[in-house]
Every structure is written in structure tokens, then in C-alpha cells.
Amino acid sequence: MKTYLSCALFCLSFSAIPAHATSIELGGFLKANARYVDGNIAYQDSWAGDGQVAPSAKRTQFSAQESRFNVRLNHEQIIGFAEIDFVGSAQGNPIISNSYAPRLRHAFIQYQGFTAGQTWSTLVNTSSFAETADLGGPLVGQAMVRQAQFRFSTTHWQFALENPYTYGTTRPDNQGQTQWIDTNNDYLPDTIIRYNQTGDWGNVSVSALIRYLDPDCSRQWGGGLSVGAKLFTLGRDDLRLQLHYGNLGRYVGTDAARDIIEGEIETSLSGMFAYRHFWSERSRSTIFYGRTTTEVEQTDRHHWGINLFTDLTPALSVGIELGRYEIEDAIRNAAAPRPRGASNYAQLSMQLSL
């Protein structure tokens, strides 16, 4: 459900100019979470592809920071959209205020097939995201990037130039030390080409990424392929899938894979699936799984979960979710083995859609 406003914008000039109507849609949601984590991977508000292994990580956290607000402007053939939330932007603390600052998610303009501004990367098929209480679902197996870009779209094709950024570490120096890559050499935009097909059966997208990575003048070309789909099955049920392979680095796994490891370009394999079943008109469950493995750093992270959501009213839903996040990275150096771990979680969420 959205709230609609209408207003008239008047342009002043030396001669009289007719007013042009602009419609304004306000949207978003209010979300309250109660989350419990128990294991030896440090607590996260939602499981990304990283994580620190600790002796013990048992914690309960209540939060409303995932609440989200957006505005959509429709003016003749022009669409503008902006959205904020408050995730990961704490300014206060639990002692007094629990304050969170607004965080920009989207801010873009669309006109005659062109999109300019910050939004989901063209590599991301948002319809393939699972319905979860944990924000974003199995992020460790998904393409999950928002960034500034220029994109042209047709009925089936999309072509985009997107913000370049190299995430990773340099080759060891004479003292055997590695450092984070200097991103001052990111000067060629990432290029993405995507094909979409939609029907009564659902939708599928196939994307190709071409990148030029130049940390410390190493001049490396990279590329990767991505598939995303939402497929209708029995009744109202649906199956959601993603599969990614190549030099995708930061584009998939939400920090499970880097672009370059010690000067060598990384290759990753990521995937997720989610099956949603409707028990009734108001109740449904999703079971999901996501995983990323890498060749150079030899990381292996995965996340599974199952949930139950019920609509108390058309605008108000409540859900409970149980799941587990695991780190099973390979041991590359016997002298300094990387710790492995797992944490279980339970989460209760209530969401009011605006």
C-alpha cells in the first residue's frame, strides 16, 4: 500500500507557462526485530558473507533500524526515486538513545529508457531475493550491490556503465606484508550487459560483467556470468534462484569474496535458492540456502534458514525465522590456520508496509 499526493509545479518565465502536474508516491515500511544469536561467529544484525570467529557469541538484540522510507516522483516522462533506511548507521548507543542516521539506498532518475544515479547494480535481479526476516536473506550466495551508474534499457536488454572499485590486497612486499589495494587506479567503469525474459511462468535474467582492475599498475581484466530467476510452481508457490561464476569479487557474496587476493585476481562460485510455499491466503514459509566458495583465498561460507510469515492485516505481517551461518574456509597456511565456526539464530519480525 502506498500513499499518493498530487501537487502542481509552476515554472516562472518571461511568458506564461502552463503548470505541469507531478504525482508523488510515498512508500516504505516500519520493521521491528528481535534477534537471538548463539555460536562462535560474532553477532551480526543480518548475516553477510564475512564474520569473525569468537570463543562464544551469544546475544539478543532488539532493533528498528531496518525501517525504510522512499519517495517516487512522476513528472511527464520523468521518474525520480529516492530511498533511505538506517541499517548499520548507529550514532547513539544502547545506554541512552539508540540513535541511527539516515542512510542513502537509492537516488536515481529515469527518462526514456535511461537510468542515472544510485540503485541496484544491473547484475542484480531483485525478484530472485527470498522473503526472509534476516535482512536480505542468504546474502552469502547473492548478488547484492547498489552503486552509481548509467544504464540504458530496452524490453529485453540492459547496458550499463557502473562505478569501478577494486576490493582486495596487494602482493606481499619484501618484508612479507600485504596491504589493502589503493583504489586511486580505478578509472575504467565496470560494464554489464543483461538479457531479461518474462512470462506467465516467471522471469529469468542472464548478465555478463567485464572489469578492468589496475591495482599498483597490474592491469588485469576480469569477467563473470550471473543468472537470476523467479519461477512459479504449484498454486502461488515460487522458486527463486541465483548462480554466479567468475571474477565477480565484491558483486556477490556480500564480502565473502574479494576482487584480488595478494595481487592475484579472485574467481568465485556463488549460488542461492529459496522455495516459498503458501499455507493459506495469509500464511507462507520460505526455505533458503546460499553459499560462496573462492579459488585463491579458498573461502567457503554458507547460510540456510526457514521461516513462517502471517499477514495479520493487508498491511501488517509478522514472521519468525530459524537459521544457521557457517564459515568453513580451507587451511592455506598450517602455521596460521584460519578459524572455522558457526552460529545459529532465531528472529522475530513485525512489519507495517506504508
C-alpha positions, 0 to 999 in steps of 0.5 A, spaced: 500 500 500 502 506 498 500 513 499 499 518 493 499 526 493 498 530 487 501 537 487 502 542 481 509 545 479 509 552 476 515 554 472 516 562 472 518 565 465 518 571 461 511 568 458 506 564 461 507 557 462 502 552 463 503 548 470 505 541 469 502 536 474 507 531 478 504 525 482 508 523 488 508 516 491 510 515 498 512 508 500 516 504 505 515 500 511 516 500 519 520 493 521 521 491 528 526 485 530 528 481 535 534 477 534 537 471 538 544 469 536 548 463 539 555 460 536 562 462 535 561 467 529 560 474 532 553 477 532 551 480 526 544 484 525 543 480 518 548 475 516 553 477 510 558 473 507 564 475 512 564 474 520 569 473 525 570 467 529 569 468 537 570 463 543 562 464 544 557 469 541 551 469 544 546 475 544 539 478 543 538 484 540 532 488 539 532 493 533 528 498 528 533 500 524 531 496 518 525 501 517 525 504 510 522 510 507 522 512 499 519 517 495 517 516 487 516 522 483 512 522 476 513 528 472 511 527 464 516 522 462 520 523 468 521 518 474 525 520 480 526 515 486 529 516 492 530 511 498 533 511 505 533 506 511 538 506 517 541 499 517 548 499 520 548 507 521 548 507 529 550 514 532 547 513 539 548 507 543 544 502 547 545 506 554 541 512 552 538 513 545 539 508 540 540 513 535 541 511 527 542 516 521 539 516 515 542 512 510 542 513 502 539 506 498 537 509 492 537 516 488 536 515 481 532 518 475 529 515 469 527 518 462 526 514 456 529 508 457 535 511 461 537 510 468 542 515 472 544 515 479 544 510 485 540 503 485 541 496 484 547 494 480 544 491 473 547 484 475 542 484 480 535 481 479 531 483 485 525 478 484 530 472 485 531 475 493 527 470 498 522 473 503 526 472 509 526 476 516 534 476 516 535 482 512 536 480 505 536 473 506 542 468 504 546 474 502 552 469 502 550 466 495 547 473 492 548 478 488 547 484 492 550 491 490 547 498 489 552 503 486 552 509 481 551 508 474 548 509 467 544 504 464 540 504 458 534 499 457 530 496 452 524 490 453 529 485 453 536 488 454 540 492 459 547 496 458 550 499 463 556 503 465 557 502 473 562 505 478 569 501 478 572 499 485 577 494 486 576 490 493 582 486 495 590 486 497 596 487 494 602 482 493 606 481 499 612 486 499 619 484 501 618 484 508 612 479 507 606 484 508 600 485 504 596 491 504 589 493 502 589 495 494 589 503 493 583 504 489 586 511 486 587 506 479 580 505 478 578 509 472 575 504 467 567 503 469 565 496 470 560 494 464 554 489 464 550 487 459 543 483 461 538 479 457 531 479 461 525 474 459 518 474 462 512 470 462 506 467 465 511 462 468 516 467 471 522 471 469 529 469 468 535 474 467 542 472 464 548 478 465 555 478 463 560 483 467 567 485 464 572 489 469 578 492 468 582 492 475 589 496 475 591 495 482 599 498 483 599 498 475 597 490 474 592 491 469 588 485 469 581 484 466 576 480 469 569 477 467 563 473 470 556 470 468 550 471 473 543 468 472 537 470 476 530 467 476 523 467 479 519 461 477 512 459 479 510 452 481 504 449 484 498 454 486 502 461 488 508 457 490 515 460 487 522 458 486 527 463 486 534 462 484 541 465 483 548 462 480 554 466 479 561 464 476 567 468 475 571 474 477 565 477 480 569 479 487 565 484 491 558 483 486 556 477 490 557 474 496 556 480 500 564 480 502 565 473 502 569 474 496 574 479 494 576 482 487 584 480 488 587 476 493 595 478 494 595 481 487 592 475 484 585 476 481 579 472 485 574 467 481 568 465 485 562 460 485 556 463 488 549 460 488 542 461 492 535 458 492 529 459 496 522 455 495 516 459 498 510 455 499 503 458 501 499 455 507 493 459 506 491 466 503 495 469 509 500 464 511 507 462 507 514 459 509 520 460 505 526 455 505 533 458 503 540 456 502 546 460 499 553 459 499 560 462 496 566 458 495 573 462 492 579 459 488 585 463 491 583 465 498 579 458 498 573 461 502 567 457 503 561 460 507 554 458 507 547 460 510 540 456 510 534 458 514 526 457 514 521 461 516 513 462 517 510 469 515 502 471 517 499 477 514 495 479 520 492 485 516 493 487 508 498 491 511 501 488 517 505 481 517 509 478 522 514 472 521 519 468 525 525 465 522 530 459 524 537 459 521 544 457 521 551 461 518 557 457 517 564 459 515 568 453 513 574 456 509 580 451 507 587 451 511 592 455 506 597 456 511 598 450 517 602 455 521 596 460 521 590 456 520 584 460 519 578 459 524 572 455 522 565 456 526 558 457 526 552 460 529 545 459 529 539 464 530 532 465 531 528 472 529 522 475 530 519 480 525 513 485 525 512 489 519 507 495 517 508 496 509 506 504 508 
